[in-house]
């Protein structure tokens, strides 16, 4: 499943408007129900480069081989996103 530029724009808008990281995840899940979205502590992603910096939050694109998840920079390979609150 690829993530489109339009979806990334929607995610960015929702994330900027949200009062908290949890609210951002909830808003994205509601607005884009087919998109896998999760949040983790920023420390869990400290060695990774975000695909987008959205205010005080970061967005990471995630790909999956069906079993394991890994970070990707390619939206065409992305099957979901992870949001973090910047440290």
BELURBEL-V437446 format. One record per residue. RES is the residue in one letter. PHI is phi in whole degrees, 0 to 359 (none if undefined). OMEGA is omega in degrees with one decimal (999 if undefined). Layout:
RES,PHI,OMEGA + RES,PHI,OMEGA
This chain:
X,none,176.9 + X,268,173.3 + X,253,-175.5 + X,275,175.6 + X,299,177.9 + X,297,177.9 + X,296,178.9 + X,297,176.8 + X,296,177.9 + X,298,179.4 + X,299,-179.9 + X,298,179.4 + X,298,-179.5 + X,296,-178.6 + X,294,177.6 + X,295,-176.6 + X,281,-174.9 + X,286,179.7 + X,284,-179.1 + X,214,177.3 + X,298,178.5 + X,299,178.1 + X,293,177.6 + X,296,179.1 + X,300,179.6 + X,299,-179.7 + X,296,178.9 + X,294,179.3 + X,299,-179.9 + X,289,-175.5 + X,282,-178.4 + X,235,-171.7 + X,298,179.2 + X,275,-177.0 + X,267,175.8 + X,283,-178.2 + X,220,-179.3 + X,215,173.2 + X,230,175.8 + X,220,175.0 + X,294,-179.3 + X,303,178.7 + X,298,179.2 + X,293,-177.1 + X,246,-170.7 + X,299,-179.8 + X,261,-178.7 + X,251,178.1 + X,259,179.9 + X,292,174.2 + X,287,179.0 + X,219,167.7 + X,255,-175.4 + X,238,-176.7 + X,59,179.7 + X,269,-179.6 + X,234,178.4 + X,232,179.6 + X,243,177.4 + X,243,174.6 + X,274,-176.7 + X,238,174.2 + X,244,-178.6 + X,221,174.3 + X,265,-177.3 + X,101,179.5 + X,230,-177.9 + X,255,176.8 + X,252,174.7 + X,214,179.6 + X,282,174.8 + X,228,173.8 + X,259,-174.1 + X,260,179.0 + X,301,179.6 + X,293,179.2 + X,264,-172.5 + X,288,176.2 + X,248,-179.8 + X,183,179.4 + X,226,171.7 + X,236,175.5 + X,250,174.5 + X,228,170.7 + X,267,-177.6 + X,298,179.6 + X,281,999
